[in-house]
């Protein structure tokens, strides 16, 4: 069974300490959203190697 956003939000809230602030909650949500965006990007777009980027800017490839 796939988890829902609501389930994941509950897990995130439960993972925070009892004395967490709204800022702590907002930061946790931000980090989660950025990680998910990065994973989506990785799955949707072709990856470029470090050496390809280095070559584009005239830098030596890494060993």
PQR file of N, CA, C, O and H, with PARSE charges and radii, in Angstrom:
ATOM      1  N   UNK A   1       0.851  -1.192   0.000 -0.4000 1.5000
ATOM      2  CA  UNK A   1       0.000   0.000   0.000 -0.0000 2.0000
ATOM      3  C   UNK A   1       0.890   1.246   0.000  0.5500 1.7000
ATOM      4  O   UNK A   1       1.806   1.355   0.815 -0.5500 1.4000
ATOM      5  N   UNK A   2       0.629   2.163  -0.891 -0.4000 1.5000
ATOM      6  CA  UNK A   2       1.401   3.408  -0.983 -0.0000 2.0000
ATOM      7  C   UNK A   2       1.001   4.345   0.151  0.5500 1.7000
ATOM      8  O   UNK A   2      -0.160   4.411   0.554 -0.5500 1.4000
ATOM      9  H   UNK A   2      -0.115   2.075  -1.553  0.4000 1.0000
ATOM     10  N   UNK A   3       1.997   5.064   0.650 -0.4000 1.5000
ATOM     11  CA  UNK A   3       1.689   6.032   1.695 -0.0000 2.0000
ATOM     12  C   UNK A   3       1.207   7.324   1.053  0.5500 1.7000
ATOM     13  O   UNK A   3       1.599   7.659  -0.065 -0.5500 1.4000
ATOM     14  H   UNK A   3       2.941   5.011   0.323  0.4000 1.0000
ATOM     15  N   UNK A   4       0.371   8.031   1.756 -0.4000 1.5000
ATOM     16  CA  UNK A   4      -0.158   9.292   1.261 -0.0000 2.0000
ATOM     17  C   UNK A   4       0.647  10.453   1.837  0.5500 1.7000
ATOM     18  O   UNK A   4       1.427  10.280   2.774 -0.5500 1.4000
ATOM     19  H   UNK A   4       0.053   7.759   2.664  0.4000 1.0000
ATOM     20  N   UNK A   5       0.449  11.620   1.272 -0.4000 1.5000
ATOM     21  CA  UNK A   5       1.113  12.820   1.794 -0.0000 2.0000
ATOM     22  C   UNK A   5       0.714  13.025   3.249  0.5500 1.7000
ATOM     23  O   UNK A   5       1.536  13.412   4.080 -0.5500 1.4000
ATOM     24  H   UNK A   5      -0.184  11.760   0.511  0.4000 1.0000
ATOM     25  N   UNK A   6      -0.538  12.766   3.547 -0.4000 1.5000
ATOM     26  CA  UNK A   6      -1.019  12.933   4.914 -0.0000 2.0000
ATOM     27  C   UNK A   6      -0.275  11.988   5.866  0.5500 1.7000
ATOM     28  O   UNK A   6       0.120  12.388   6.962 -0.5500 1.4000
ATOM     29  H   UNK A   6      -1.206  12.452   2.873  0.4000 1.0000
ATOM     30  N   UNK A   7      -0.086  10.735   5.442 -0.4000 1.5000
ATOM     31  CA  UNK A   7       0.664   9.772   6.262 -0.0000 2.0000
ATOM     32  C   UNK A   7       2.090  10.253   6.480  0.5500 1.7000
ATOM     33  O   UNK A   7       2.609  10.200   7.595 -0.5500 1.4000
ATOM     34  H   UNK A   7      -0.407  10.410   4.552  0.4000 1.0000
ATOM     35  N   UNK A   8       2.722  10.724   5.402 -0.4000 1.5000
ATOM     36  CA  UNK A   8       4.101  11.202   5.502 -0.0000 2.0000
ATOM     37  C   UNK A   8       4.194  12.438   6.391  0.5500 1.7000
ATOM     38  O   UNK A   8       5.165  12.590   7.132 -0.5500 1.4000
ATOM     39  H   UNK A   8       2.300  10.767   4.496  0.4000 1.0000
ATOM     40  N   UNK A   9       3.202  13.319   6.329 -0.4000 1.5000
ATOM     41  CA  UNK A   9       3.187  14.510   7.184 -0.0000 2.0000
ATOM     42  C   UNK A   9       3.088  14.102   8.655  0.5500 1.7000
ATOM     43  O   UNK A   9       3.759  14.676   9.512 -0.5500 1.4000
ATOM     44  H   UNK A   9       2.413  13.195   5.727  0.4000 1.0000
ATOM     45  N   UNK A  10       2.251  13.114   8.936 -0.4000 1.5000
ATOM     46  CA  UNK A  10       2.144  12.626  10.316 -0.0000 2.0000
ATOM     47  C   UNK A  10       3.481  12.062  10.797  0.5500 1.7000
ATOM     48  O   UNK A  10       3.892  12.319  11.928 -0.5500 1.4000
ATOM     49  H   UNK A  10       1.706  12.647   8.239  0.4000 1.0000
ATOM     50  N   UNK A  11       4.156  11.297   9.945 -0.4000 1.5000
ATOM     51  CA  UNK A  11       5.462  10.734  10.316 -0.0000 2.0000
ATOM     52  C   UNK A  11       6.465  11.845  10.591  0.5500 1.7000
ATOM     53  O   UNK A  11       7.236  11.773  11.547 -0.5500 1.4000
ATOM     54  H   UNK A  11       3.822  11.088   9.026  0.4000 1.0000
ATOM     55  N   UNK A  12       6.451  12.875   9.746 -0.4000 1.5000
ATOM     56  CA  UNK A  12       7.379  13.995   9.929 -0.0000 2.0000
ATOM     57  C   UNK A  12       7.115  14.689  11.256  0.5500 1.7000
ATOM     58  O   UNK A  12       8.048  14.989  11.999 -0.5500 1.4000
ATOM     59  H   UNK A  12       5.825  12.934   8.968  0.4000 1.0000
ATOM     60  N   UNK A  13       5.856  14.941  11.552 -0.4000 1.5000
ATOM     61  CA  UNK A  13       5.508  15.609  12.815 -0.0000 2.0000
ATOM     62  C   UNK A  13       5.920  14.746  14.001  0.5500 1.7000
ATOM     63  O   UNK A  13       6.464  15.253  14.982 -0.5500 1.4000
ATOM     64  H   UNK A  13       5.097  14.697  10.948  0.4000 1.0000
ATOM     65  N   UNK A  14       5.664  13.453  13.912 -0.4000 1.5000
ATOM     66  CA  UNK A  14       6.032  12.555  15.010 -0.0000 2.0000
ATOM     67  C   UNK A  14       7.543  12.475  15.201  0.5500 1.7000
ATOM     68  O   UNK A  14       8.012  12.181  16.301 -0.5500 1.4000
ATOM     69  H   UNK A  14       5.223  13.041  13.115  0.4000 1.0000
ATOM     70  N   UNK A  15       8.308  12.733  14.142 -0.4000 1.5000
ATOM     71  CA  UNK A  15       9.765  12.651  14.257 -0.0000 2.0000
ATOM     72  C   UNK A  15      10.370  13.883  14.938  0.5500 1.7000
ATOM     73  O   UNK A  15      11.525  13.850  15.364 -0.5500 1.4000
ATOM     74  H   UNK A  15       7.927  12.972  13.249  0.4000 1.0000
ATOM     75  N   UNK A  16       9.604  14.957  15.041 -0.4000 1.5000
ATOM     76  CA  UNK A  16      10.107  16.178  15.685 -0.0000 2.0000
ATOM     77  C   UNK A  16      10.087  16.015  17.201  0.5500 1.7000
ATOM     78  O   UNK A  16       9.242  15.299  17.739 -0.5500 1.4000
ATOM     79  H   UNK A  16       8.666  14.984  14.696  0.4000 1.0000
ATOM     80  N   UNK A  17      11.013  16.677  17.891 -0.4000 1.5000
ATOM     81  CA  UNK A  17      10.990  16.608  19.359 -0.0000 2.0000
ATOM     82  C   UNK A  17       9.748  17.311  19.912  0.5500 1.7000
ATOM     83  O   UNK A  17       9.141  18.140  19.235 -0.5500 1.4000
ATOM     84  H   UNK A  17      11.699  17.259  17.455  0.4000 1.0000
ATOM     85  N   UNK A  18       9.382  16.973  21.141 -0.4000 1.5000
ATOM     86  CA  UNK A  18       8.186  17.555  21.751 -0.0000 2.0000
ATOM     87  C   UNK A  18       8.255  19.071  21.877  0.5500 1.7000
ATOM     88  O   UNK A  18       7.224  19.743  21.894 -0.5500 1.4000
ATOM     89  H   UNK A  18       9.875  16.299  21.691  0.4000 1.0000
ATOM     90  N   UNK A  19       9.473  19.611  21.967 -0.4000 1.5000
ATOM     91  CA  UNK A  19       9.602  21.062  22.124 -0.0000 2.0000
ATOM     92  C   UNK A  19       9.879  21.777  20.801  0.5500 1.7000
ATOM     93  O   UNK A  19      10.364  22.909  20.794 -0.5500 1.4000
ATOM     94  H   UNK A  19      10.310  19.065  21.953  0.4000 1.0000
ATOM     95  N   UNK A  20       9.571  21.119  19.682 -0.4000 1.5000
ATOM     96  CA  UNK A  20       9.813  21.718  18.361 -0.0000 2.0000
ATOM     97  C   UNK A  20       8.983  22.989  18.192  0.5500 1.7000
ATOM     98  O   UNK A  20       7.871  23.112  18.704 -0.5500 1.4000
ATOM     99  H   UNK A  20       9.176  20.200  19.687  0.4000 1.0000
ATOM    100  N   UNK A  21       9.567  23.919  17.457 -0.4000 1.5000
ATOM    101  CA  UNK A  21       8.875  25.182  17.176 -0.0000 2.0000
ATOM    102  C   UNK A  21       8.262  25.113  15.777  0.5500 1.7000
ATOM    103  O   UNK A  21       8.495  24.167  15.024 -0.5500 1.4000
ATOM    104  H   UNK A  21      10.470  23.820  17.041  0.4000 1.0000
ATOM    105  N   UNK A  22       7.482  26.130  15.453 -0.4000 1.5000
ATOM    106  CA  UNK A  22       6.951  26.211  14.091 -0.0000 2.0000
ATOM    107  C   UNK A  22       8.093  26.332  13.083  0.5500 1.7000
ATOM    108  O   UNK A  22       8.006  25.803  11.974 -0.5500 1.4000
ATOM    109  H   UNK A  22       7.294  26.898  16.065  0.4000 1.0000
ATOM    110  N   UNK A  23       9.160  27.026  13.469 -0.4000 1.5000
ATOM    111  CA  UNK A  23      10.327  27.154  12.586 -0.0000 2.0000
ATOM    112  C   UNK A  23      10.963  25.790  12.331  0.5500 1.7000
ATOM    113  O   UNK A  23      11.364  25.493  11.206 -0.5500 1.4000
ATOM    114  H   UNK A  23       9.231  27.456  14.369  0.4000 1.0000
ATOM    115  N   UNK A  24      11.056  24.961  13.367 -0.4000 1.5000
ATOM    116  CA  UNK A  24      11.583  23.602  13.198 -0.0000 2.0000
ATOM    117  C   UNK A  24      10.721  22.819  12.211  0.5500 1.7000
ATOM    118  O   UNK A  24      11.238  22.121  11.339 -0.5500 1.4000
ATOM    119  H   UNK A  24      10.730  25.202  14.281  0.4000 1.0000
ATOM    120  N   UNK A  25       9.416  22.941  12.356 -0.4000 1.5000
ATOM    121  CA  UNK A  25       8.481  22.245  11.468 -0.0000 2.0000
ATOM    122  C   UNK A  25       8.618  22.754  10.032  0.5500 1.7000
ATOM    123  O   UNK A  25       8.664  21.959   9.094 -0.5500 1.4000
ATOM    124  H   UNK A  25       8.996  23.509  13.064  0.4000 1.0000
ATOM    125  N   UNK A  26       8.684  24.069   9.860 -0.4000 1.5000
ATOM    126  CA  UNK A  26       8.826  24.630   8.513 -0.0000 2.0000
ATOM    127  C   UNK A  26      10.130  24.181   7.870  0.5500 1.7000
ATOM    128  O   UNK A  26      10.160  23.875   6.678 -0.5500 1.4000
ATOM    129  H   UNK A  26       8.647  24.716  10.622  0.4000 1.0000
ATOM    130  N   UNK A  27      11.211  24.139   8.650 -0.4000 1.5000
ATOM    131  CA  UNK A  27      12.494  23.712   8.118 -0.0000 2.0000
ATOM    132  C   UNK A  27      12.438  22.234   7.706  0.5500 1.7000
ATOM    133  O   UNK A  27      12.941  21.863   6.646 -0.5500 1.4000
ATOM    134  H   UNK A  27      11.187  24.388   9.619  0.4000 1.0000
ATOM    135  N   UNK A  28      11.833  21.408   8.536 -0.4000 1.5000
ATOM    136  CA  UNK A  28      11.707  19.977   8.208 -0.0000 2.0000
ATOM    137  C   UNK A  28      10.903  19.795   6.926  0.5500 1.7000
ATOM    138  O   UNK A  28      11.249  18.958   6.092 -0.5500 1.4000
ATOM    139  H   UNK A  28      11.425  21.709   9.398  0.4000 1.0000
ATOM    140  N   UNK A  29       9.845  20.563   6.762 -0.4000 1.5000
ATOM    141  CA  UNK A  29       9.027  20.485   5.547 -0.0000 2.0000
ATOM    142  C   UNK A  29       9.832  20.948   4.331  0.5500 1.7000
ATOM    143  O   UNK A  29       9.750  20.341   3.263 -0.5500 1.4000
ATOM    144  H   UNK A  29       9.564  21.244   7.439  0.4000 1.0000
ATOM    145  N   UNK A  30      10.605  22.016   4.492 -0.4000 1.5000
ATOM    146  CA  UNK A  30      11.436  22.536   3.413 -0.0000 2.0000
ATOM    147  C   UNK A  30      12.457  21.487   2.973  0.5500 1.7000
ATOM    148  O   UNK A  30      12.612  21.225   1.780 -0.5500 1.4000
ATOM    149  H   UNK A  30      10.671  22.510   5.360  0.4000 1.0000
ATOM    150  N   UNK A  31      13.147  20.890   3.939 -0.4000 1.5000
ATOM    151  CA  UNK A  31      14.157  19.886   3.614 -0.0000 2.0000
ATOM    152  C   UNK A  31      13.516  18.712   2.890  0.5500 1.7000
ATOM    153  O   UNK A  31      14.050  18.232   1.890 -0.5500 1.4000
ATOM    154  H   UNK A  31      13.021  21.102   4.908  0.4000 1.0000
ATOM    155  N   UNK A  32      12.384  18.251   3.381 -0.4000 1.5000
ATOM    156  CA  UNK A  32      11.688  17.121   2.745 -0.0000 2.0000
ATOM    157  C   UNK A  32      11.301  17.468   1.308  0.5500 1.7000
ATOM    158  O   UNK A  32      11.481  16.654   0.402 -0.5500 1.4000
ATOM    159  H   UNK A  32      11.950  18.640   4.193  0.4000 1.0000
ATOM    160  N   UNK A  33      10.773  18.665   1.100 -0.4000 1.5000
ATOM    161  CA  UNK A  33      10.366  19.085  -0.246 -0.0000 2.0000
ATOM    162  C   UNK A  33      11.569  19.175  -1.183  0.5500 1.7000
ATOM    163  O   UNK A  33      11.475  18.775  -2.343 -0.5500 1.4000
ATOM    164  H   UNK A  33      10.627  19.326   1.836  0.4000 1.0000
ATOM    165  N   UNK A  34      12.691  19.693  -0.699 -0.4000 1.5000
ATOM    166  CA  UNK A  34      13.888  19.807  -1.534 -0.0000 2.0000
ATOM    167  C   UNK A  34      14.447  18.439  -1.900  0.5500 1.7000
ATOM    168  O   UNK A  34      14.883  18.226  -3.031 -0.5500 1.4000
ATOM    169  H   UNK A  34      12.766  20.019   0.244  0.4000 1.0000
ATOM    170  N   UNK A  35      14.434  17.521  -0.954 -0.4000 1.5000
ATOM    171  CA  UNK A  35      14.910  16.165  -1.237 -0.0000 2.0000
ATOM    172  C   UNK A  35      14.027  15.510  -2.287  0.5500 1.7000
ATOM    173  O   UNK A  35      14.532  14.904  -3.231 -0.5500 1.4000
ATOM    174  H   UNK A  35      14.079  17.694  -0.036  0.4000 1.0000
ATOM    175  N   UNK A  36      12.725  15.625  -2.133 -0.4000 1.5000
ATOM    176  CA  UNK A  36      11.807  15.028  -3.109 -0.0000 2.0000
ATOM    177  C   UNK A  36      11.972  15.666  -4.483  0.5500 1.7000
ATOM    178  O   UNK A  36      11.912  14.969  -5.496 -0.5500 1.4000
ATOM    179  H   UNK A  36      12.315  16.117  -1.365  0.4000 1.0000
ATOM    180  N   UNK A  37      12.179  16.989  -4.535 -0.4000 1.5000
ATOM    181  CA  UNK A  37      12.389  17.661  -5.814 -0.0000 2.0000
ATOM    182  C   UNK A  37      13.675  17.163  -6.473  0.5500 1.7000
ATOM    183  O   UNK A  37      13.709  16.957  -7.686 -0.5500 1.4000
ATOM    184  H   UNK A  37      12.227  17.555  -3.712  0.4000 1.0000
ATOM    185  N   UNK A  38      14.711  16.972  -5.695 -0.4000 1.5000
ATOM    186  CA  UNK A  38      15.971  16.458  -6.231 -0.0000 2.0000
ATOM    187  C   UNK A  38      15.821  15.045  -6.764  0.5500 1.7000
ATOM    188  O   UNK A  38      16.372  14.716  -7.814 -0.5500 1.4000
ATOM    189  H   UNK A  38      14.682  17.140  -4.710  0.4000 1.0000
ATOM    190  N   UNK A  39      15.086  14.212  -6.055 -0.4000 1.5000
ATOM    191  CA  UNK A  39      14.860  12.838  -6.513 -0.0000 2.0000
ATOM    192  C   UNK A  39      14.047  12.815  -7.805  0.5500 1.7000
ATOM    193  O   UNK A  39      14.333  12.031  -8.710 -0.5500 1.4000
ATOM    194  H   UNK A  39      14.639  14.480  -5.202  0.4000 1.0000
ATOM    195  N   UNK A  40      13.027  13.683  -7.889 -0.4000 1.5000
ATOM    196  CA  UNK A  40      12.231  13.774  -9.127 -0.0000 2.0000
ATOM    197  C   UNK A  40      13.103  14.229 -10.281  0.5500 1.7000
ATOM    198  O   UNK A  40      13.024  13.680 -11.380 -0.5500 1.4000
ATOM    199  H   UNK A  40      12.795  14.320  -7.154  0.4000 1.0000
ATOM    200  N   UNK A  41      13.935  15.232 -10.035 -0.4000 1.5000
ATOM    201  CA  UNK A  41      14.824  15.756 -11.070 -0.0000 2.0000
ATOM    202  C   UNK A  41      15.764  14.665 -11.559  0.5500 1.7000
ATOM    203  O   UNK A  41      15.991  14.517 -12.760 -0.5500 1.4000
ATOM    204  H   UNK A  41      14.000  15.678  -9.142  0.4000 1.0000
ATOM    205  N   UNK A  42      16.301  13.912 -10.628 -0.4000 1.5000
ATOM    206  CA  UNK A  42      17.211  12.820 -10.975 -0.0000 2.0000
ATOM    207  C   UNK A  42      16.509  11.796 -11.869  0.5500 1.7000
ATOM    208  O   UNK A  42      17.107  11.275 -12.810 -0.5500 1.4000
ATOM    209  H   UNK A  42      16.117  14.032  -9.652  0.4000 1.0000
ATOM    210  N   UNK A  43      15.260  11.516 -11.577 -0.4000 1.5000
ATOM    211  CA  UNK A  43      14.523  10.509 -12.328 -0.0000 2.0000
ATOM    212  C   UNK A  43      14.041  11.021 -13.685  0.5500 1.7000
ATOM    213  O   UNK A  43      13.846  10.229 -14.607 -0.5500 1.4000
ATOM    214  H   UNK A  43      14.774  11.940 -10.812  0.4000 1.0000
ATOM    215  N   UNK A  44      13.847  12.336 -13.819 -0.4000 1.5000
ATOM    216  CA  UNK A  44      13.257  12.892 -15.027 -0.0000 2.0000
ATOM    217  C   UNK A  44      14.275  13.432 -16.026  0.5500 1.7000
ATOM    218  O   UNK A  44      14.018  13.426 -17.229 -0.5500 1.4000
ATOM    219  H   UNK A  44      14.005  12.979 -13.070  0.4000 1.0000
ATOM    220  N   UNK A  45      15.403  13.889 -15.555 -0.4000 1.5000
ATOM    221  CA  UNK A  45      16.365  14.551 -16.440 -0.0000 2.0000
ATOM    222  C   UNK A  45      17.628  13.702 -16.583  0.5500 1.7000
ATOM    223  O   UNK A  45      18.001  12.975 -15.662 -0.5500 1.4000
ATOM    224  H   UNK A  45      15.611  13.894 -14.577  0.4000 1.0000
ATOM    225  N   UNK A  46      18.273  13.796 -17.723 -0.4000 1.5000
ATOM    226  CA  UNK A  46      19.530  13.059 -17.874 -0.0000 2.0000
ATOM    227  C   UNK A  46      20.597  13.640 -16.951  0.5500 1.7000
ATOM    228  O   UNK A  46      20.665  14.851 -16.743 -0.5500 1.4000
ATOM    229  H   UNK A  46      17.970  14.387 -18.471  0.4000 1.0000
ATOM    230  N   UNK A  47      21.410  12.772 -16.414 -0.4000 1.5000
ATOM    231  CA  UNK A  47      22.473  13.206 -15.516 -0.0000 2.0000
ATOM    232  C   UNK A  47      23.719  13.565 -16.330  0.5500 1.7000
ATOM    233  O   UNK A  47      24.004  12.947 -17.356 -0.5500 1.4000
ATOM    234  H   UNK A  47      21.355  11.788 -16.583  0.4000 1.0000
ATOM    235  N   UNK A  48      24.444  14.559 -15.862 -0.4000 1.5000
ATOM    236  CA  UNK A  48      25.691  14.985 -16.490 -0.0000 2.0000
ATOM    237  C   UNK A  48      26.808  14.681 -15.502  0.5500 1.7000
ATOM    238  O   UNK A  48      26.722  15.050 -14.331 -0.5500 1.4000
ATOM    239  H   UNK A  48      24.213  15.060 -15.028  0.4000 1.0000
ATOM    240  N   UNK A  49      27.840  14.019 -15.963 -0.4000 1.5000
ATOM    241  CA  UNK A  49      28.939  13.650 -15.060 -0.0000 2.0000
ATOM    242  C   UNK A  49      29.764  14.881 -14.703  0.5500 1.7000
ATOM    243  O   UNK A  49      29.740  15.896 -15.399 -0.5500 1.4000
ATOM    244  H   UNK A  49      27.910  13.720 -16.914  0.4000 1.0000
ATOM    245  N   UNK A  50      30.495  14.760 -13.598 -0.4000 1.5000
ATOM    246  CA  UNK A  50      31.406  15.836 -13.182 -0.0000 2.0000
ATOM    247  C   UNK A  50      32.408  16.141 -14.285  0.5500 1.7000
ATOM    248  O   UNK A  50      32.700  17.302 -14.568 -0.5500 1.4000
ATOM    249  H   UNK A  50      30.514  13.935 -13.032  0.4000 1.0000
ATOM    250  N   UNK A  51      32.932  15.089 -14.905 -0.4000 1.5000
ATOM    251  CA  UNK A  51      33.946  15.310 -15.942 -0.0000 2.0000
ATOM    252  C   UNK A  51      33.359  15.995 -17.178  0.5500 1.7000
ATOM    253  O   UNK A  51      34.063  16.756 -17.841 -0.5500 1.4000
ATOM    254  H   UNK A  51      32.695  14.146 -14.676  0.4000 1.0000
ATOM    255  N   UNK A  52      32.095  15.746 -17.500 -0.4000 1.5000
ATOM    256  CA  UNK A  52      31.469  16.461 -18.616 -0.0000 2.0000
ATOM    257  C   UNK A  52      31.363  17.952 -18.307  0.5500 1.7000
ATOM    258  O   UNK A  52      31.606  18.793 -19.172 -0.5500 1.4000
ATOM    259  H   UNK A  52      31.522  15.128 -16.960  0.4000 1.0000
ATOM    260  N   UNK A  53      31.004  18.263 -17.090 -0.4000 1.5000
ATOM    261  CA  UNK A  53      30.900  19.670 -16.685 -0.0000 2.0000
ATOM    262  C   UNK A  53      32.285  20.307 -16.670  0.5500 1.7000
ATOM    263  O   UNK A  53      32.459  21.436 -17.130 -0.5500 1.4000
ATOM    264  H   UNK A  53      30.806  17.580 -16.387  0.4000 1.0000
ATOM    265  N   UNK A  54      33.268  19.583 -16.140 -0.4000 1.5000
ATOM    266  CA  UNK A  54      34.632  20.109 -16.103 -0.0000 2.0000
ATOM    267  C   UNK A  54      35.132  20.375 -17.520  0.5500 1.7000
ATOM    268  O   UNK A  54      35.770  21.400 -17.762 -0.5500 1.4000
ATOM    269  H   UNK A  54      33.127  18.667 -15.766  0.4000 1.0000
ATOM    270  N   UNK A  55      34.853  19.465 -18.469 -0.4000 1.5000
ATOM    271  CA  UNK A  55      35.284  19.644 -19.857 -0.0000 2.0000
ATOM    272  C   UNK A  55      34.628  20.880 -20.465  0.5500 1.7000
ATOM    273  O   UNK A  55      35.260  21.617 -21.222 -0.5500 1.4000
ATOM    274  H   UNK A  55      34.335  18.632 -18.272  0.4000 1.0000
ATOM    275  N   UNK A  56      33.363  21.101 -20.131 -0.4000 1.5000
ATOM    276  CA  UNK A  56      32.637  22.256 -20.663 -0.0000 2.0000
ATOM    277  C   UNK A  56      33.321  23.567 -20.279  0.5500 1.7000
ATOM    278  O   UNK A  56      33.294  24.536 -21.038 -0.5500 1.4000
ATOM    279  H   UNK A  56      32.850  20.502 -19.516  0.4000 1.0000
ATOM    280  N   UNK A  57      33.930  23.588 -19.099 -0.4000 1.5000
ATOM    281  CA  UNK A  57      34.576  24.804 -18.614 -0.0000 2.0000
ATOM    282  C   UNK A  57      36.102  24.749 -18.736  0.5500 1.7000
ATOM    283  O   UNK A  57      36.809  25.568 -18.148 -0.5500 1.4000
ATOM    284  H   UNK A  57      33.952  22.801 -18.482  0.4000 1.0000
ATOM    285  N   UNK A  58      36.595  23.782 -19.500 -0.4000 1.5000
ATOM    286  CA  UNK A  58      38.026  23.718 -19.760 -0.0000 2.0000
ATOM    287  C   UNK A  58      38.880  23.254 -18.596  0.5500 1.7000
ATOM    288  O   UNK A  58      40.068  23.567 -18.530 -0.5500 1.4000
ATOM    289  H   UNK A  58      36.021  23.117 -19.977  0.4000 1.0000
ATOM    290  N   UNK A  59      38.281  22.510 -17.678 -0.4000 1.5000
ATOM    291  CA  UNK A  59      39.016  21.995 -16.527 -0.0000 2.0000
ATOM    292  C   UNK A  59      39.451  20.561 -16.755  0.5500 1.7000
ATOM    293  O   UNK A  59      38.831  19.838 -17.535 -0.5500 1.4000
ATOM    294  H   UNK A  59      37.315  22.256 -17.731  0.4000 1.0000
ATOM    295  N   UNK A  60      40.503  20.149 -16.086 -0.4000 1.5000
ATOM    296  CA  UNK A  60      40.986  18.780 -16.219 -0.0000 2.0000
ATOM    297  C   UNK A  60      39.977  17.810 -15.619  0.5500 1.7000
ATOM    298  O   UNK A  60      39.333  18.120 -14.616 -0.5500 1.4000
ATOM    299  H   UNK A  60      41.006  20.736 -15.452  0.4000 1.0000
ATOM    300  N   UNK A  61      39.836  16.624 -16.238 -0.4000 1.5000
ATOM    301  CA  UNK A  61      38.939  15.622 -15.651 -0.0000 2.0000
ATOM    302  C   UNK A  61      39.502  15.109 -14.322  0.5500 1.7000
ATOM    303  O   UNK A  61      40.712  15.130 -14.092 -0.5500 1.4000
ATOM    304  H   UNK A  61      40.358  16.372 -17.053  0.4000 1.0000
ATOM    305  N   UNK A  62      38.617  14.660 -13.476 -0.4000 1.5000
ATOM    306  CA  UNK A  62      39.049  14.055 -12.211 -0.0000 2.0000
ATOM    307  C   UNK A  62      39.525  12.638 -12.475  0.5500 1.7000
ATOM    308  O   UNK A  62      39.036  11.986 -13.398 -0.5500 1.4000
ATOM    309  H   UNK A  62      37.635  14.643 -13.663  0.4000 1.0000
ATOM    310  N   UNK A  63      40.473  12.149 -11.681 -0.4000 1.5000
ATOM    311  CA  UNK A  63      40.979  10.774 -11.895 -0.0000 2.0000
ATOM    312  C   UNK A  63      39.924   9.729 -11.584  0.5500 1.7000
ATOM    313  O   UNK A  63      40.184   8.532 -11.711 -0.5500 1.4000
ATOM    314  H   UNK A  63      40.870  12.679 -10.931  0.4000 1.0000
TER
END
